[in-house]
Amino acid sequence: MTTANSTKDPSRGSIIAFRFLTAAIIIGAAIVGAIGFAGSYDSLKELAEHKGFGEFSYVLPIGVDAGIVSLLSLDLWLTRMRIPMPLMRRAAWILTVATIYFNANAGVPQPTANNPHPSLWDDPVAVGMHSVLPLSFIAIVEAARHAVLRLAKLAEDESIDKVRMIRWVLDPLRTFGLWRRMRLWEIASYATALLREKERLVYLYRLRARFGSKRKAPVEVALPLRLADYGEPLPPPPLTEREEAELAEAEAREAAREAEREAEREARARQEREDQEAAEQSRREAEREAREAEREAAREEHEQKMARIAAESEARIREARETALLEAEALEREARIEAERHAREEARKKEEAQAKAAEAARRQAAQAASRVGQEQPRESPKALADSRPSASRATSSRSGGTTSREARRAQREDAELHAASLILAEQRPTSAEFGGLYNQGETWGGDRLREASKRLERDPEFRDRAEKLRLEQMLASSAAQHAP
């Protein structure tokens, strides 16, 4: 819903209507001004000719009307420049009254024998008809001046609001006092002046109700009413005896309620203190129980820790026993392996000696054959290539060869078991390194490593033996590190 004080933006239709209204006002003002100027010009020219102005009667009407417009325009310009000169507007009003009077005199009838000295009231219709257009023109000029002042916010005397006419009619005496105070103390707002007048009357009536009349009131109570005539604001009005008694009773009731509230606050504070003390006691009890629980938990934790330490000690003792047993077994196995290795070494040395002896016998046989060949005809190549030892040496070689094969088989078995333990310990050597451990070549060492890997995958018993050997080697290494 749109009210009179609404700040809603005007619609497009209202803007168009306002523009049409403005155009109509401008056109109408131009028409009225032109007709009024023409009529005023004819009337003033005839009056000037009748009064004996002669040729000057043609420019006198223009001078009067142009003077009105020039004076009003000059008044607006001076006001805009913040140097207003009220004399300009007064002079324009004088010229306005003069042109209206001159136009009215143009409607006075001609002197006759019966009326040699006619007046304005002899033919009021003619006087009115000659005066209405100048009055309209002057009204339009004043309205334009008022609009310009309002739009440019240049109003000077109009800065003080006017008192409504209905108030002058209904209460002229008090309205005059209100108007007088507004002018004396430059109270620009009519609403503010009304509010102060209302406060003054309320103060006056209450003063009369309290003391009977203004004269009987004490000076300090009546003085603000006198100062209100000079623009001073009024204090709160005095109270009647009944109002004072009611106020005292209200103050007493308020004091009693305040005392009750104070007692309630004290009781509430006391209750809160008791509740806080109870809560504090409960908190202390809870803290004591918590400390007891913590101590009990610490004691249980200590007992568990001691039991764990005892179990760990027993486990270490058992582990030491097992370690000692394993070390003994490892030492025994190491001694057995060393004895076997020594036996294999002795067998190998014996085999090498036998091989060397056989090689020496073969060389001797070859040298003898060579000497015999030089003396006898050369035999066929097949007979030279198939030179073998004698029957007794062959028999000896076969028995020695059987022992040598068993030694080599035992050496391969031992080497593959050793290689499997190194593989399980993630210490796989190269083929050359492993062959060098057994005084063999790189090919032999590579064959043993590959065979050990295959047997670890397909022979669980071999894997268990290799794992046991790895453990024995680890225990032996640990014992060697801890030996003094």
Disulfide bonds with the S-S distance in Angstrom:
none
